[in-house]
Amino acid sequence: MDTPLVLLDVDGVLNPLQRSPGYQRYRATPNGITYRLLLNPRHGPLLTGLAEETGAELVWASYWTDSANDWIGPRVGLPPLRSIPIPPRDPEFSYGGWKARHVAEWIGERPFVWLEDEPDVPDALAGGPPLGPHLIVAVDPAEGLTDVHVQQARGWLEQLH
């Protein structure tokens, strides 16, 4: 079986809408546009531990694409990761629908867990090409990634073996 993937979204997952304890404020300026970020340095060790313990590979599945390695990863404690190429959104599609389309093309039939906050991703994936085993872990964008989400991902990845 192919190495399972853990797909990481940034906005709404690692960068929630509301500040909670443990989050720090940052600014990032990819492509000359400044963004305000809320990031938790605890997330990197939590996610790398998940990958190491389950034999999975962490991959960016975000509109940040490779910029996440410069602006997000170092601030949360993640090493450089591969990223799924997601072009700027076509306005005919929702954010989640457009992203899901490109993720599905890139993933093929590899098993994956996707930590994602866009509510239309599961339906968009269901309407696309055939996929291998997968789990979408729905993250509340106001709250961001929690231990409960990581435990859901861990449980699913462990049952793959």
Rosetta constraint file for C-alpha pairs under 8 A:
AtomPair CA 2 CA 110 HARMONIC 6.00 0.50
AtomPair CA 2 CA 111 HARMONIC 7.25 0.50
AtomPair CA 3 CA 55 HARMONIC 6.96 0.50
AtomPair CA 3 CA 56 HARMONIC 5.89 0.50
AtomPair CA 3 CA 57 HARMONIC 6.93 0.50
AtomPair CA 3 CA 110 HARMONIC 7.40 0.50
AtomPair CA 3 CA 111 HARMONIC 7.43 0.50
AtomPair CA 4 CA 55 HARMONIC 7.31 0.50
AtomPair CA 4 CA 56 HARMONIC 4.87 0.50
AtomPair CA 4 CA 57 HARMONIC 6.41 0.50
AtomPair CA 4 CA 110 HARMONIC 6.42 0.50
AtomPair CA 4 CA 111 HARMONIC 4.83 0.50
AtomPair CA 4 CA 112 HARMONIC 5.27 0.50
AtomPair CA 4 CA 113 HARMONIC 7.81 0.50
AtomPair CA 4 CA 157 HARMONIC 7.60 0.50
AtomPair CA 5 CA 56 HARMONIC 5.29 0.50
AtomPair CA 5 CA 57 HARMONIC 4.80 0.50
AtomPair CA 5 CA 58 HARMONIC 5.93 0.50
AtomPair CA 5 CA 59 HARMONIC 6.77 0.50
AtomPair CA 5 CA 110 HARMONIC 7.56 0.50
AtomPair CA 5 CA 111 HARMONIC 6.42 0.50
AtomPair CA 5 CA 112 HARMONIC 4.50 0.50
AtomPair CA 5 CA 113 HARMONIC 6.27 0.50
AtomPair CA 6 CA 51 HARMONIC 7.52 0.50
AtomPair CA 6 CA 56 HARMONIC 6.47 0.50
AtomPair CA 6 CA 57 HARMONIC 5.95 0.50
AtomPair CA 6 CA 58 HARMONIC 4.80 0.50
AtomPair CA 6 CA 59 HARMONIC 6.12 0.50
AtomPair CA 6 CA 112 HARMONIC 5.73 0.50
AtomPair CA 6 CA 113 HARMONIC 4.87 0.50
AtomPair CA 6 CA 114 HARMONIC 5.82 0.50
AtomPair CA 6 CA 115 HARMONIC 7.44 0.50
AtomPair CA 7 CA 58 HARMONIC 6.08 0.50
AtomPair CA 7 CA 59 HARMONIC 4.99 0.50
AtomPair CA 7 CA 60 HARMONIC 5.73 0.50
AtomPair CA 7 CA 61 HARMONIC 5.40 0.50
AtomPair CA 7 CA 112 HARMONIC 7.06 0.50
AtomPair CA 7 CA 113 HARMONIC 6.08 0.50
AtomPair CA 7 CA 114 HARMONIC 4.50 0.50
AtomPair CA 7 CA 115 HARMONIC 6.06 0.50
AtomPair CA 8 CA 13 HARMONIC 7.79 0.50
AtomPair CA 8 CA 58 HARMONIC 7.10 0.50
AtomPair CA 8 CA 59 HARMONIC 6.07 0.50
AtomPair CA 8 CA 60 HARMONIC 4.86 0.50
AtomPair CA 8 CA 61 HARMONIC 5.24 0.50
AtomPair CA 8 CA 62 HARMONIC 6.93 0.50
AtomPair CA 8 CA 114 HARMONIC 6.37 0.50
AtomPair CA 8 CA 115 HARMONIC 5.47 0.50
AtomPair CA 8 CA 116 HARMONIC 7.09 0.50
AtomPair CA 9 CA 13 HARMONIC 5.87 0.50
AtomPair CA 9 CA 14 HARMONIC 6.99 0.50
AtomPair CA 9 CA 60 HARMONIC 6.33 0.50
AtomPair CA 9 CA 61 HARMONIC 5.20 0.50
AtomPair CA 9 CA 62 HARMONIC 4.75 0.50
AtomPair CA 9 CA 114 HARMONIC 7.86 0.50
AtomPair CA 9 CA 115 HARMONIC 6.23 0.50
AtomPair CA 9 CA 116 HARMONIC 5.64 0.50
AtomPair CA 9 CA 117 HARMONIC 7.79 0.50
AtomPair CA 10 CA 14 HARMONIC 4.88 0.50
AtomPair CA 10 CA 15 HARMONIC 5.71 0.50
AtomPair CA 10 CA 61 HARMONIC 7.99 0.50
AtomPair CA 10 CA 62 HARMONIC 5.96 0.50
AtomPair CA 10 CA 64 HARMONIC 7.28 0.50
AtomPair CA 10 CA 68 HARMONIC 7.82 0.50
AtomPair CA 10 CA 72 HARMONIC 7.87 0.50
AtomPair CA 11 CA 15 HARMONIC 4.73 0.50
AtomPair CA 11 CA 16 HARMONIC 6.31 0.50
AtomPair CA 11 CA 62 HARMONIC 7.86 0.50
AtomPair CA 11 CA 141 HARMONIC 7.57 0.50
AtomPair CA 12 CA 16 HARMONIC 4.33 0.50
AtomPair CA 12 CA 17 HARMONIC 6.29 0.50
AtomPair CA 12 CA 116 HARMONIC 7.68 0.50
AtomPair CA 12 CA 117 HARMONIC 5.80 0.50
AtomPair CA 12 CA 139 HARMONIC 7.39 0.50
AtomPair CA 12 CA 140 HARMONIC 7.03 0.50
AtomPair CA 12 CA 141 HARMONIC 3.86 0.50
AtomPair CA 12 CA 142 HARMONIC 6.71 0.50
AtomPair CA 12 CA 143 HARMONIC 7.72 0.50
AtomPair CA 12 CA 144 HARMONIC 5.59 0.50
AtomPair CA 13 CA 115 HARMONIC 7.04 0.50
AtomPair CA 13 CA 116 HARMONIC 6.38 0.50
AtomPair CA 13 CA 117 HARMONIC 6.33 0.50
AtomPair CA 13 CA 139 HARMONIC 6.20 0.50
AtomPair CA 13 CA 140 HARMONIC 7.51 0.50
AtomPair CA 13 CA 141 HARMONIC 6.04 0.50
AtomPair CA 13 CA 143 HARMONIC 7.92 0.50
AtomPair CA 13 CA 144 HARMONIC 4.38 0.50
AtomPair CA 13 CA 145 HARMONIC 5.11 0.50
AtomPair CA 14 CA 38 HARMONIC 7.82 0.50
AtomPair CA 14 CA 39 HARMONIC 6.20 0.50
AtomPair CA 14 CA 40 HARMONIC 7.37 0.50
AtomPair CA 14 CA 43 HARMONIC 7.58 0.50
AtomPair CA 14 CA 144 HARMONIC 5.91 0.50
AtomPair CA 14 CA 145 HARMONIC 5.99 0.50
AtomPair CA 15 CA 37 HARMONIC 5.98 0.50
AtomPair CA 15 CA 38 HARMONIC 5.11 0.50
AtomPair CA 15 CA 39 HARMONIC 5.52 0.50
AtomPair CA 15 CA 144 HARMONIC 6.57 0.50
AtomPair CA 16 CA 38 HARMONIC 6.47 0.50
AtomPair CA 16 CA 39 HARMONIC 7.88 0.50
AtomPair CA 16 CA 141 HARMONIC 5.26 0.50
AtomPair CA 16 CA 142 HARMONIC 5.30 0.50
AtomPair CA 16 CA 143 HARMONIC 5.69 0.50
AtomPair CA 16 CA 144 HARMONIC 4.59 0.50
AtomPair CA 16 CA 145 HARMONIC 7.92 0.50
AtomPair CA 17 CA 38 HARMONIC 7.85 0.50
AtomPair CA 17 CA 141 HARMONIC 5.99 0.50
AtomPair CA 17 CA 142 HARMONIC 4.58 0.50
AtomPair CA 17 CA 143 HARMONIC 6.99 0.50
AtomPair CA 17 CA 144 HARMONIC 7.65 0.50
AtomPair CA 18 CA 38 HARMONIC 7.91 0.50
AtomPair CA 18 CA 142 HARMONIC 5.31 0.50
AtomPair CA 18 CA 143 HARMONIC 6.42 0.50
AtomPair CA 19 CA 23 HARMONIC 6.26 0.50
AtomPair CA 19 CA 38 HARMONIC 6.53 0.50
AtomPair CA 19 CA 143 HARMONIC 7.99 0.50
AtomPair CA 20 CA 143 HARMONIC 7.56 0.50
AtomPair CA 22 CA 40 HARMONIC 5.73 0.50
AtomPair CA 22 CA 41 HARMONIC 7.70 0.50
AtomPair CA 22 CA 42 HARMONIC 7.76 0.50
AtomPair CA 23 CA 38 HARMONIC 5.72 0.50
AtomPair CA 23 CA 39 HARMONIC 5.08 0.50
AtomPair CA 23 CA 40 HARMONIC 4.37 0.50
AtomPair CA 23 CA 41 HARMONIC 7.44 0.50
AtomPair CA 24 CA 37 HARMONIC 8.00 0.50
AtomPair CA 24 CA 38 HARMONIC 5.46 0.50
AtomPair CA 24 CA 39 HARMONIC 5.41 0.50
AtomPair CA 24 CA 40 HARMONIC 6.21 0.50
AtomPair CA 25 CA 36 HARMONIC 7.17 0.50
AtomPair CA 25 CA 37 HARMONIC 5.67 0.50
AtomPair CA 25 CA 38 HARMONIC 4.81 0.50
AtomPair CA 25 CA 39 HARMONIC 6.63 0.50
AtomPair CA 26 CA 36 HARMONIC 5.96 0.50
AtomPair CA 26 CA 37 HARMONIC 5.00 0.50
AtomPair CA 26 CA 38 HARMONIC 6.37 0.50
AtomPair CA 26 CA 39 HARMONIC 7.44 0.50
AtomPair CA 27 CA 34 HARMONIC 6.59 0.50
AtomPair CA 27 CA 35 HARMONIC 5.59 0.50
AtomPair CA 27 CA 36 HARMONIC 4.71 0.50
AtomPair CA 27 CA 37 HARMONIC 5.81 0.50
AtomPair CA 28 CA 33 HARMONIC 7.88 0.50
AtomPair CA 28 CA 34 HARMONIC 5.51 0.50
AtomPair CA 28 CA 35 HARMONIC 5.24 0.50
AtomPair CA 28 CA 36 HARMONIC 6.61 0.50
AtomPair CA 28 CA 37 HARMONIC 7.24 0.50
AtomPair CA 28 CA 71 HARMONIC 6.11 0.50
AtomPair CA 29 CA 33 HARMONIC 5.01 0.50
AtomPair CA 29 CA 34 HARMONIC 4.23 0.50
AtomPair CA 29 CA 35 HARMONIC 6.27 0.50
AtomPair CA 30 CA 34 HARMONIC 6.98 0.50
AtomPair CA 30 CA 67 HARMONIC 6.56 0.50
AtomPair CA 30 CA 71 HARMONIC 7.69 0.50
AtomPair CA 39 CA 72 HARMONIC 7.86 0.50
AtomPair CA 39 CA 75 HARMONIC 7.12 0.50
AtomPair CA 39 CA 76 HARMONIC 6.50 0.50
AtomPair CA 40 CA 75 HARMONIC 7.84 0.50
AtomPair CA 40 CA 76 HARMONIC 5.81 0.50
AtomPair CA 41 CA 45 HARMONIC 7.94 0.50
AtomPair CA 41 CA 75 HARMONIC 6.22 0.50
AtomPair CA 41 CA 76 HARMONIC 3.91 0.50
AtomPair CA 41 CA 77 HARMONIC 5.96 0.50
AtomPair CA 42 CA 46 HARMONIC 6.35 0.50
AtomPair CA 42 CA 76 HARMONIC 6.52 0.50
AtomPair CA 42 CA 77 HARMONIC 7.53 0.50
AtomPair CA 43 CA 47 HARMONIC 6.01 0.50
AtomPair CA 43 CA 76 HARMONIC 5.80 0.50
AtomPair CA 43 CA 77 HARMONIC 7.21 0.50
AtomPair CA 43 CA 145 HARMONIC 7.92 0.50
AtomPair CA 44 CA 48 HARMONIC 6.02 0.50
AtomPair CA 44 CA 73 HARMONIC 7.47 0.50
AtomPair CA 44 CA 76 HARMONIC 4.90 0.50
AtomPair CA 44 CA 77 HARMONIC 4.26 0.50
AtomPair CA 44 CA 78 HARMONIC 4.74 0.50
AtomPair CA 45 CA 49 HARMONIC 5.82 0.50
AtomPair CA 45 CA 77 HARMONIC 6.43 0.50
AtomPair CA 45 CA 78 HARMONIC 7.30 0.50
AtomPair CA 46 CA 50 HARMONIC 6.32 0.50
AtomPair CA 46 CA 150 HARMONIC 7.78 0.50
AtomPair CA 47 CA 51 HARMONIC 6.30 0.50
AtomPair CA 47 CA 58 HARMONIC 7.82 0.50
AtomPair CA 47 CA 78 HARMONIC 7.99 0.50
AtomPair CA 47 CA 150 HARMONIC 7.50 0.50
AtomPair CA 48 CA 52 HARMONIC 6.08 0.50
AtomPair CA 48 CA 58 HARMONIC 7.64 0.50
AtomPair CA 48 CA 78 HARMONIC 7.09 0.50
AtomPair CA 49 CA 53 HARMONIC 5.94 0.50
AtomPair CA 50 CA 54 HARMONIC 6.12 0.50
AtomPair CA 50 CA 56 HARMONIC 7.68 0.50
AtomPair CA 50 CA 150 HARMONIC 7.31 0.50
AtomPair CA 50 CA 154 HARMONIC 6.45 0.50
AtomPair CA 51 CA 55 HARMONIC 5.61 0.50
AtomPair CA 51 CA 56 HARMONIC 4.57 0.50
AtomPair CA 51 CA 57 HARMONIC 5.80 0.50
AtomPair CA 51 CA 58 HARMONIC 6.55 0.50
AtomPair CA 52 CA 56 HARMONIC 6.72 0.50
AtomPair CA 54 CA 154 HARMONIC 6.97 0.50
AtomPair CA 54 CA 157 HARMONIC 6.24 0.50
AtomPair CA 54 CA 158 HARMONIC 6.18 0.50
AtomPair CA 56 CA 157 HARMONIC 7.85 0.50
AtomPair CA 58 CA 81 HARMONIC 6.57 0.50
AtomPair CA 58 CA 82 HARMONIC 7.75 0.50
AtomPair CA 59 CA 81 HARMONIC 5.60 0.50
AtomPair CA 59 CA 82 HARMONIC 5.24 0.50
AtomPair CA 59 CA 83 HARMONIC 5.50 0.50
AtomPair CA 59 CA 84 HARMONIC 7.29 0.50
AtomPair CA 60 CA 65 HARMONIC 6.44 0.50
AtomPair CA 60 CA 66 HARMONIC 7.82 0.50
AtomPair CA 60 CA 68 HARMONIC 7.37 0.50
AtomPair CA 60 CA 81 HARMONIC 6.62 0.50
AtomPair CA 60 CA 82 HARMONIC 6.31 0.50
AtomPair CA 60 CA 83 HARMONIC 4.42 0.50
AtomPair CA 60 CA 84 HARMONIC 6.20 0.50
AtomPair CA 61 CA 65 HARMONIC 6.92 0.50
AtomPair CA 61 CA 83 HARMONIC 6.22 0.50
AtomPair CA 61 CA 84 HARMONIC 5.53 0.50
AtomPair CA 61 CA 86 HARMONIC 7.98 0.50
AtomPair CA 61 CA 99 HARMONIC 7.91 0.50
AtomPair CA 61 CA 103 HARMONIC 7.07 0.50
AtomPair CA 62 CA 83 HARMONIC 7.83 0.50
AtomPair CA 62 CA 84 HARMONIC 7.50 0.50
AtomPair CA 62 CA 86 HARMONIC 7.32 0.50
AtomPair CA 62 CA 99 HARMONIC 7.59 0.50
AtomPair CA 63 CA 86 HARMONIC 6.09 0.50
AtomPair CA 63 CA 87 HARMONIC 7.58 0.50
AtomPair CA 63 CA 88 HARMONIC 7.51 0.50
AtomPair CA 63 CA 99 HARMONIC 7.69 0.50
AtomPair CA 64 CA 68 HARMONIC 5.33 0.50
AtomPair CA 65 CA 83 HARMONIC 5.39 0.50
AtomPair CA 65 CA 84 HARMONIC 6.38 0.50
AtomPair CA 65 CA 85 HARMONIC 6.16 0.50
AtomPair CA 65 CA 86 HARMONIC 6.72 0.50
AtomPair CA 66 CA 70 HARMONIC 7.49 0.50
AtomPair CA 66 CA 82 HARMONIC 7.50 0.50
AtomPair CA 66 CA 83 HARMONIC 5.79 0.50
AtomPair CA 67 CA 71 HARMONIC 6.15 0.50
AtomPair CA 67 CA 72 HARMONIC 7.78 0.50
AtomPair CA 68 CA 72 HARMONIC 4.82 0.50
AtomPair CA 68 CA 73 HARMONIC 6.05 0.50
AtomPair CA 69 CA 73 HARMONIC 5.03 0.50
AtomPair CA 69 CA 74 HARMONIC 7.04 0.50
AtomPair CA 69 CA 79 HARMONIC 7.62 0.50
AtomPair CA 69 CA 80 HARMONIC 5.29 0.50
AtomPair CA 69 CA 81 HARMONIC 6.65 0.50
AtomPair CA 70 CA 74 HARMONIC 6.80 0.50
AtomPair CA 71 CA 75 HARMONIC 7.04 0.50
AtomPair CA 72 CA 76 HARMONIC 6.43 0.50
AtomPair CA 73 CA 77 HARMONIC 5.82 0.50
AtomPair CA 73 CA 78 HARMONIC 4.53 0.50
AtomPair CA 73 CA 79 HARMONIC 6.30 0.50
AtomPair CA 73 CA 80 HARMONIC 6.78 0.50
AtomPair CA 74 CA 78 HARMONIC 5.85 0.50
AtomPair CA 74 CA 79 HARMONIC 7.02 0.50
AtomPair CA 84 CA 102 HARMONIC 7.70 0.50
AtomPair CA 84 CA 103 HARMONIC 6.58 0.50
AtomPair CA 84 CA 106 HARMONIC 6.78 0.50
AtomPair CA 85 CA 102 HARMONIC 7.34 0.50
AtomPair CA 86 CA 99 HARMONIC 6.39 0.50
AtomPair CA 86 CA 102 HARMONIC 6.01 0.50
AtomPair CA 86 CA 103 HARMONIC 7.68 0.50
AtomPair CA 89 CA 93 HARMONIC 7.21 0.50
AtomPair CA 89 CA 94 HARMONIC 7.97 0.50
AtomPair CA 89 CA 95 HARMONIC 6.67 0.50
AtomPair CA 89 CA 98 HARMONIC 6.22 0.50
AtomPair CA 89 CA 99 HARMONIC 7.81 0.50
AtomPair CA 90 CA 98 HARMONIC 7.07 0.50
AtomPair CA 93 CA 97 HARMONIC 5.86 0.50
AtomPair CA 93 CA 98 HARMONIC 5.49 0.50
AtomPair CA 94 CA 98 HARMONIC 5.99 0.50
AtomPair CA 95 CA 99 HARMONIC 6.20 0.50
AtomPair CA 95 CA 118 HARMONIC 7.47 0.50
AtomPair CA 96 CA 100 HARMONIC 5.90 0.50
AtomPair CA 96 CA 118 HARMONIC 5.20 0.50
AtomPair CA 96 CA 119 HARMONIC 7.22 0.50
AtomPair CA 96 CA 120 HARMONIC 5.70 0.50
AtomPair CA 96 CA 121 HARMONIC 5.10 0.50
AtomPair CA 96 CA 124 HARMONIC 7.59 0.50
AtomPair CA 97 CA 101 HARMONIC 6.21 0.50
AtomPair CA 97 CA 120 HARMONIC 6.34 0.50
AtomPair CA 97 CA 121 HARMONIC 5.82 0.50
AtomPair CA 97 CA 124 HARMONIC 5.22 0.50
AtomPair CA 97 CA 125 HARMONIC 7.90 0.50
AtomPair CA 98 CA 102 HARMONIC 6.73 0.50
AtomPair CA 99 CA 103 HARMONIC 6.13 0.50
AtomPair CA 99 CA 121 HARMONIC 7.94 0.50
AtomPair CA 100 CA 104 HARMONIC 5.96 0.50
AtomPair CA 100 CA 121 HARMONIC 5.79 0.50
AtomPair CA 100 CA 124 HARMONIC 6.13 0.50
AtomPair CA 100 CA 125 HARMONIC 5.90 0.50
AtomPair CA 101 CA 105 HARMONIC 6.45 0.50
AtomPair CA 101 CA 124 HARMONIC 7.09 0.50
AtomPair CA 101 CA 125 HARMONIC 6.96 0.50
AtomPair CA 101 CA 128 HARMONIC 6.91 0.50
AtomPair CA 102 CA 106 HARMONIC 6.23 0.50
AtomPair CA 103 CA 107 HARMONIC 5.94 0.50
AtomPair CA 104 CA 108 HARMONIC 6.00 0.50
AtomPair CA 104 CA 125 HARMONIC 6.82 0.50
AtomPair CA 104 CA 128 HARMONIC 7.21 0.50
AtomPair CA 104 CA 129 HARMONIC 6.91 0.50
AtomPair CA 104 CA 131 HARMONIC 7.14 0.50
AtomPair CA 105 CA 129 HARMONIC 7.61 0.50
AtomPair CA 107 CA 131 HARMONIC 7.81 0.50
AtomPair CA 108 CA 130 HARMONIC 7.58 0.50
AtomPair CA 108 CA 131 HARMONIC 5.95 0.50
AtomPair CA 108 CA 132 HARMONIC 7.22 0.50
AtomPair CA 109 CA 130 HARMONIC 7.12 0.50
AtomPair CA 109 CA 131 HARMONIC 4.63 0.50
AtomPair CA 109 CA 132 HARMONIC 4.00 0.50
AtomPair CA 109 CA 133 HARMONIC 7.48 0.50
AtomPair CA 110 CA 131 HARMONIC 7.31 0.50
AtomPair CA 110 CA 132 HARMONIC 5.41 0.50
AtomPair CA 110 CA 133 HARMONIC 7.25 0.50
AtomPair CA 111 CA 132 HARMONIC 5.31 0.50
AtomPair CA 111 CA 133 HARMONIC 4.80 0.50
AtomPair CA 111 CA 134 HARMONIC 5.40 0.50
AtomPair CA 112 CA 132 HARMONIC 7.88 0.50
AtomPair CA 112 CA 133 HARMONIC 6.75 0.50
AtomPair CA 112 CA 134 HARMONIC 4.78 0.50
AtomPair CA 112 CA 135 HARMONIC 6.54 0.50
AtomPair CA 113 CA 134 HARMONIC 5.58 0.50
AtomPair CA 113 CA 135 HARMONIC 4.75 0.50
AtomPair CA 113 CA 136 HARMONIC 5.79 0.50
AtomPair CA 113 CA 137 HARMONIC 7.03 0.50
AtomPair CA 113 CA 153 HARMONIC 6.33 0.50
AtomPair CA 113 CA 157 HARMONIC 7.77 0.50
AtomPair CA 114 CA 134 HARMONIC 7.84 0.50
AtomPair CA 114 CA 135 HARMONIC 6.37 0.50
AtomPair CA 114 CA 136 HARMONIC 4.84 0.50
AtomPair CA 114 CA 137 HARMONIC 5.94 0.50
AtomPair CA 115 CA 136 HARMONIC 6.31 0.50
AtomPair CA 115 CA 137 HARMONIC 5.00 0.50
AtomPair CA 115 CA 138 HARMONIC 6.46 0.50
AtomPair CA 115 CA 139 HARMONIC 6.63 0.50
AtomPair CA 115 CA 145 HARMONIC 8.00 0.50
AtomPair CA 115 CA 149 HARMONIC 7.67 0.50
AtomPair CA 116 CA 121 HARMONIC 7.97 0.50
AtomPair CA 116 CA 136 HARMONIC 6.90 0.50
AtomPair CA 116 CA 137 HARMONIC 6.27 0.50
AtomPair CA 116 CA 138 HARMONIC 5.54 0.50
AtomPair CA 116 CA 139 HARMONIC 5.69 0.50
AtomPair CA 117 CA 138 HARMONIC 5.58 0.50
AtomPair CA 117 CA 139 HARMONIC 4.71 0.50
AtomPair CA 117 CA 140 HARMONIC 5.91 0.50
AtomPair CA 117 CA 141 HARMONIC 5.67 0.50
AtomPair CA 118 CA 138 HARMONIC 7.80 0.50
AtomPair CA 119 CA 138 HARMONIC 7.38 0.50
AtomPair CA 120 CA 124 HARMONIC 6.16 0.50
AtomPair CA 121 CA 125 HARMONIC 6.06 0.50
AtomPair CA 122 CA 126 HARMONIC 6.16 0.50
AtomPair CA 122 CA 136 HARMONIC 6.88 0.50
AtomPair CA 123 CA 127 HARMONIC 6.32 0.50
AtomPair CA 124 CA 128 HARMONIC 6.51 0.50
AtomPair CA 125 CA 129 HARMONIC 7.64 0.50
AtomPair CA 135 CA 153 HARMONIC 7.72 0.50
AtomPair CA 135 CA 156 HARMONIC 7.48 0.50
AtomPair CA 137 CA 149 HARMONIC 6.48 0.50
AtomPair CA 137 CA 152 HARMONIC 7.24 0.50
AtomPair CA 137 CA 153 HARMONIC 7.10 0.50
AtomPair CA 138 CA 149 HARMONIC 7.90 0.50
AtomPair CA 139 CA 143 HARMONIC 7.67 0.50
AtomPair CA 139 CA 144 HARMONIC 6.09 0.50
AtomPair CA 139 CA 145 HARMONIC 6.29 0.50
AtomPair CA 139 CA 149 HARMONIC 7.24 0.50
AtomPair CA 140 CA 144 HARMONIC 5.79 0.50
AtomPair CA 140 CA 145 HARMONIC 7.84 0.50
AtomPair CA 145 CA 149 HARMONIC 6.40 0.50
AtomPair CA 145 CA 150 HARMONIC 7.77 0.50
AtomPair CA 146 CA 150 HARMONIC 6.70 0.50
AtomPair CA 147 CA 151 HARMONIC 6.10 0.50
AtomPair CA 148 CA 152 HARMONIC 6.25 0.50
AtomPair CA 149 CA 153 HARMONIC 6.36 0.50
AtomPair CA 150 CA 154 HARMONIC 6.06 0.50
AtomPair CA 151 CA 155 HARMONIC 6.06 0.50
AtomPair CA 152 CA 156 HARMONIC 6.35 0.50
AtomPair CA 153 CA 157 HARMONIC 6.11 0.50
AtomPair CA 154 CA 158 HARMONIC 5.99 0.50
AtomPair CA 155 CA 159 HARMONIC 6.39 0.50
AtomPair CA 156 CA 160 HARMONIC 6.68 0.50
AtomPair CA 157 CA 161 HARMONIC 7.37 0.50
